[in-house]
Amino acid sequence: MAAAIGGFIAGIVVSEVVAVVAHLGFGRAVGVRYLPVFTAVAGVGVALVAERRRRRRGSGDLKITSPDGR
C-alpha cells in the first residue's frame, strides 16, 4: 500500500515538473496523461519484486553463533 501511495505522489510531482518545464520552454501545456496512476502501479511492481528477492535471499542466510565465534 505504501508503494502505491508513494508512486502516486511521485507521479504527481513528476507530472507537475513536466508541466512547468514545458510551459517555460514551449509556452503551452504539455503533460503525460495518467502518469500518477502509472507510477503507482510501477511502485507496487518494484515493491513486489524487491520483497520476493529479499525473501529468497534471506531463507538460508541466518547463522546463529555464540559471542566467541563458534
C-alpha positions in Angstrom: 0.0 0.0 0.0 2.9 2.4 0.8 4.4 1.7 -2.6 1.2 2.6 -4.3 0.8 5.8 -2.3 4.4 6.8 -2.8 4.3 6.0 -6.5 1.1 8.1 -6.9 2.7 11.1 -5.1 5.9 10.7 -7.1 3.8 10.7 -10.3 2.0 13.9 -9.3 5.4 15.6 -8.6 6.9 14.4 -11.9 3.8 15.4 -13.8 3.9 18.9 -12.3 7.6 19.3 -13.1 7.0 18.2 -16.7 4.2 20.8 -17.0 6.2 23.6 -15.6 9.2 22.9 -17.8 7.0 22.5 -20.9 5.3 25.8 -20.1 8.5 27.6 -19.6 10.2 26.0 -22.7 7.4 25.8 -25.2 4.8 28.3 -23.8 2.0 25.7 -23.9 0.6 22.9 -21.7 2.2 19.5 -22.2 1.9 16.5 -19.9 1.6 12.8 -19.6 -1.9 11.6 -19.1 -2.4 9.2 -16.1 1.2 9.5 -15.0 0.4 9.2 -11.3 -1.5 6.0 -11.9 1.3 4.5 -14.0 3.9 5.4 -11.4 1.7 3.9 -8.6 1.5 0.6 -10.5 5.2 0.7 -11.2 5.9 1.3 -7.5 3.8 -1.7 -6.5 5.6 -3.8 -9.1 9.0 -2.8 -7.8 8.0 -3.4 -4.2 6.7 -6.9 -5.1 9.9 -7.8 -6.9 12.1 -6.4 -4.1 10.1 -8.4 -1.5 10.4 -11.6 -3.5 14.2 -11.2 -3.8 14.6 -10.4 -0.1 12.7 -13.5 0.9 14.6 -15.7 -1.5 18.0 -14.4 -0.2 17.0 -14.5 3.4 15.8 -18.0 3.6 19.1 -19.7 4.5 21.4 -16.9 5.3 20.7 -16.7 9.1 23.5 -18.3 11.1 23.4 -18.2 14.9 26.8 -18.1 16.6 28.0 -17.7 20.1 29.7 -14.5 21.1 33.1 -16.1 20.9 32.5 -17.1 17.2 31.8 -20.8 17.5 
